[in-house]
Amino acid sequence: MIKEKGGFGVEALVQRLKIIYSDNFKLDRFTEGDIYIAHLKINLLEHKAKMLAAR
């Protein structure tokens, strides 16, 4: 698998994820031939704990 650089839409998505989930997510993007693969992991437990602590 070869990691690919995305366009403006991907960068906008990453910025929105950072705003909402801070550093509690990981987004990997790859291509296999002509297939684009995006793998998104969000640590919702950590995000929830930070949101509750901020109250």
DSSP file (Angstrom, degrees, kcal/mol; ACC not computed):
  #  RESIDUE AA STRUCTURE BP1 BP2  ACC     N-H-->O    O-->H-N    N-H-->O    O-->H-N    TCO  KAPPA ALPHA  PHI   PSI    X-CA   Y-CA   Z-CA
    1    1 A M              0   0    0      0, 0.0     2,-0.5     0, 0.0    31,-0.1   0.000 360.0 360.0 360.0 139.1    0.0    0.0    0.0
    2    2 A I  E     -A   31   0A   0     29,-1.2    29,-1.4     0, 0.0     2,-0.3  -0.944 360.0-126.5-113.5 127.6    1.2    3.5   -0.9
    3    3 A K  E     -A   30   0A   0     -2,-0.5     2,-0.3    27,-0.2    27,-0.2  -0.546  29.7-156.0 -72.9 133.8    0.2    6.4    1.3
    4    4 A E        -     0   0    0     25,-0.7     2,-0.5    -2,-0.3    25,-0.1  -0.825  14.9-123.6-113.2 149.6   -1.3    9.2   -0.8
    5    5 A K        -     0   0    0     -2,-0.3     2,-0.1     1,-0.0    25,-0.0  -0.798  32.5-143.9 -89.1 130.2   -1.6   12.9   -0.2
    6    6 A G        -     0   0    0     -2,-0.5     2,-0.0     1,-0.2    -1,-0.0  -0.266  10.4-114.4 -87.9 177.0   -5.2   14.1   -0.4
    7    7 A G     >  -     0   0    0     -2,-0.1     4,-1.9     4,-0.0     3,-0.3  -0.045  51.3 -65.2 -95.2-160.1   -6.7   17.3   -1.7
    8    8 A F  H  > S+     0   0    0      1,-0.2     4,-2.5     2,-0.2     5,-0.2   0.852 129.1  57.8 -60.3 -38.5   -8.5   20.2   -0.1
    9    9 A G  H  > S+     0   0    0      1,-0.2     4,-2.0     2,-0.2    -1,-0.2   0.890 106.9  47.6 -62.1 -40.4  -11.5   18.0    1.0
   10   10 A V  H  > S+     0   0    0     -3,-0.3     4,-2.5     2,-0.2    -1,-0.2   0.910 111.8  50.1 -67.3 -42.7   -9.3   15.6    3.0
   11   11 A E  H  X S+     0   0    0     -4,-1.9     4,-2.3     1,-0.2    -2,-0.2   0.890 110.1  50.6 -64.1 -38.9   -7.5   18.5    4.7
   12   12 A A  H  X S+     0   0    0     -4,-2.5     4,-2.2     2,-0.2    -1,-0.2   0.899 109.9  50.9 -64.2 -40.5  -10.9   20.1    5.6
   13   13 A L  H  X S+     0   0    0     -4,-2.0     4,-2.5     2,-0.2    -2,-0.2   0.930 109.9  49.3 -61.2 -46.3  -12.0   16.8    7.0
   14   14 A V  H  X S+     0   0    0     -4,-2.5     4,-2.3     1,-0.2    -2,-0.2   0.902 109.9  51.6 -61.9 -41.4   -8.8   16.5    9.1
   15   15 A Q  H  X S+     0   0    0     -4,-2.3     4,-2.0     2,-0.2    -1,-0.2   0.909 110.9  47.9 -61.7 -42.1   -9.3   20.0   10.4
   16   16 A R  H  X S+     0   0    0     -4,-2.2     4,-2.3     2,-0.2     5,-0.2   0.902 110.3  51.3 -66.1 -40.9  -12.9   19.3   11.5
   17   17 A L  H  X S+     0   0    0     -4,-2.5     4,-3.4     1,-0.2     5,-0.3   0.902 109.8  50.7 -61.8 -40.2  -11.9   16.0   13.2
   18   18 A K  H  X S+     0   0    0     -4,-2.3     4,-1.6     1,-0.2    -2,-0.2   0.892 110.0  50.0 -64.1 -39.8   -9.2   18.0   15.1
   19   19 A I  H  < S+     0   0    0     -4,-2.0    -2,-0.2    -5,-0.2    -1,-0.2   0.921 121.8  32.9 -63.7 -43.9  -11.7   20.6   16.2
   20   20 A I  H  < S+     0   0    0     -4,-2.3    -2,-0.2    -5,-0.1    -3,-0.2   0.929 135.1  21.8 -80.5 -47.2  -14.2   17.9   17.4
   21   21 A Y  H >< S-     0   0    0     -4,-3.4     3,-2.8     1,-0.3    -3,-0.2   0.347  81.5-158.2-110.2   4.9  -11.9   15.1   18.7
   22   22 A S  T 3< S-     0   0    0     -4,-1.6    -1,-0.3    -5,-0.3     3,-0.2  -0.316  76.2 -21.5  53.7-120.9   -8.6   16.9   19.4
   23   23 A D  T 3  S+     0   0    0      1,-0.2    -1,-0.3    -2,-0.1    -5,-0.1   0.089 113.0 102.4-105.6  23.7   -6.0   14.2   19.3
   24   24 A N  S <  S+     0   0    0     -3,-2.8    19,-3.1    -7,-0.2     2,-0.3   0.009  72.8  64.1 -95.6  27.6   -8.4   11.3   20.0
   25   25 A F  E     - B   0  42A   0     17,-0.2     2,-0.4    -3,-0.2    17,-0.2  -0.965  58.3-157.0-144.1 161.3   -8.6   10.1   16.4
   26   26 A K  E     - B   0  41A   0     15,-2.4    15,-2.7    -2,-0.3     2,-0.5  -0.977   7.9-169.2-140.9 127.8   -6.3    8.6   13.7
   27   27 A L  E     - B   0  40A   0     -2,-0.4     2,-0.4    13,-0.2    13,-0.2  -0.972   4.9-176.0-120.7 118.3   -7.0    8.8   10.0
   28   28 A D  E     - B   0  39A   0     11,-2.6    11,-3.1    -2,-0.5     2,-0.4  -0.933   4.5-166.6-112.8 137.3   -5.0    6.7    7.6
   29   29 A R  E     + B   0  38A   0     -2,-0.4   -25,-0.7     9,-0.2     2,-0.3  -0.986  15.2 159.9-127.6 134.3   -5.4    7.0    3.8
   30   30 A F  E     -AB   3  37A   0      7,-2.9     7,-3.6    -2,-0.4     2,-0.4  -0.938  26.8-140.0-143.6 163.1   -4.1    4.6    1.2
   31   31 A T  E     -AB   2  36A   0    -29,-1.4   -29,-1.2    -2,-0.3     2,-0.5  -0.988   5.6-168.0-126.1 143.9   -4.6    3.5   -2.3
   32   32 A E  E >  S- B   0  35A   0      3,-2.6     3,-1.8    -2,-0.4     2,-0.5  -0.920  71.7 -53.3-125.3 101.5   -4.5    0.0   -3.7
   33   33 A G  T 3  S-     0   0    0     -2,-0.5     0, 0.0     1,-0.3     0, 0.0  -0.552 124.5 -18.2  65.6-119.3   -4.4    0.2   -7.5
   34   34 A D  T 3  S+     0   0    0     -2,-0.5     2,-0.5    -3,-0.1    -1,-0.3   0.152 116.9 102.0-104.2  18.8   -7.4    2.4   -8.3
   35   35 A I  E <   -B   32   0A   0     -3,-1.8    -3,-2.6     2,-0.0     2,-0.5  -0.904  60.3-149.4-107.2 127.5   -9.1    1.9   -4.9
   36   36 A Y  E     -B   31   0A   0     -2,-0.5     2,-0.4    -5,-0.2    -5,-0.2  -0.816  14.5-166.2 -94.2 130.2   -9.0    4.6   -2.3
   37   37 A I  E     -B   30   0A   0     -7,-3.6    -7,-2.9    -2,-0.5     2,-0.4  -0.976   7.9-174.5-122.8 128.4   -9.0    3.4    1.3
   38   38 A A  E     -B   29   0A   0     -2,-0.4     2,-0.5    -9,-0.2    -9,-0.2  -0.988   3.9-168.0-121.3 129.8   -9.6    5.6    4.4
   39   39 A H  E     -B   28   0A   0    -11,-3.1   -11,-2.6    -2,-0.4     2,-0.5  -0.967   7.3-173.9-121.3 114.6   -9.4    4.1    7.9
   40   40 A L  E     -B   27   0A   0     -2,-0.5     2,-0.5   -13,-0.2   -13,-0.2  -0.938   5.1-176.6-114.6 124.7  -10.7    6.3   10.7
   41   41 A K  E     -B   26   0A   0    -15,-2.7   -15,-2.4    -2,-0.5     2,-0.5  -0.985   3.0-172.5-119.2 128.7  -10.3    5.4   14.4
   42   42 A I  E     -B   25   0A   0     -2,-0.5     2,-1.4   -17,-0.2   -17,-0.2  -0.985  20.4-143.6-122.3 124.9  -11.9    7.6   17.1
   43   43 A N     >  +     0   0    0    -19,-3.1     4,-2.0    -2,-0.5     5,-0.1  -0.691  25.9 174.6 -85.2  89.7  -11.2    7.0   20.8
   44   44 A L  H  > S+     0   0    0     -2,-1.4     4,-2.7     1,-0.2    -1,-0.2   0.810  72.9  57.9 -70.7 -30.5  -14.7    7.9   22.0
   45   45 A L  H  > S+     0   0    0      2,-0.2     4,-2.2     1,-0.2    -1,-0.2   0.935 110.2  42.9 -65.2 -44.9  -14.0    6.9   25.6
   46   46 A E  H  > S+     0   0    0      2,-0.2     4,-2.1     1,-0.2    -2,-0.2   0.905 114.6  51.1 -66.4 -41.6  -11.0    9.3   25.9
   47   47 A H  H  X S+     0   0    0     -4,-2.0     4,-2.2     1,-0.2    -2,-0.2   0.926 111.0  48.1 -61.3 -45.6  -13.1   12.0   24.1
   48   48 A K  H  X S+     0   0    0     -4,-2.7     4,-2.5     1,-0.2     5,-0.2   0.902 109.8  52.4 -62.7 -42.1  -16.0   11.6   26.5
   49   49 A A  H  X S+     0   0    0     -4,-2.2     4,-2.0     1,-0.2    -1,-0.2   0.903 111.2  47.0 -62.2 -42.0  -13.7   11.7   29.5
   50   50 A K  H  X S+     0   0    0     -4,-2.1     4,-1.4     2,-0.2    -1,-0.2   0.877 111.6  50.9 -67.6 -37.5  -12.2   15.0   28.3
   51   51 A M  H  < S+     0   0    0     -4,-2.2     4,-0.5     1,-0.2    -2,-0.2   0.912 112.0  46.7 -66.6 -41.3  -15.6   16.5   27.6
   52   52 A L  H >< S+     0   0    0     -4,-2.5     3,-0.8     1,-0.2    -2,-0.2   0.871 110.9  52.3 -67.9 -36.2  -16.9   15.5   31.1
   53   53 A A  H 3< S+     0   0    0     -4,-2.0    -1,-0.2     1,-0.2    -2,-0.2   0.780 103.1  59.5 -69.5 -26.5  -13.7   17.0   32.7
   54   54 A A  T 3<        0   0    0     -4,-1.4    -1,-0.2     1,-0.2    -2,-0.2   0.616 360.0 360.0 -78.4 -12.0  -14.2   20.3   30.8
   55   55 A R    <         0   0    0     -3,-0.8    -1,-0.2    -4,-0.5    -2,-0.1   0.501 360.0 360.0 -67.3 360.0  -17.6   20.8   32.4
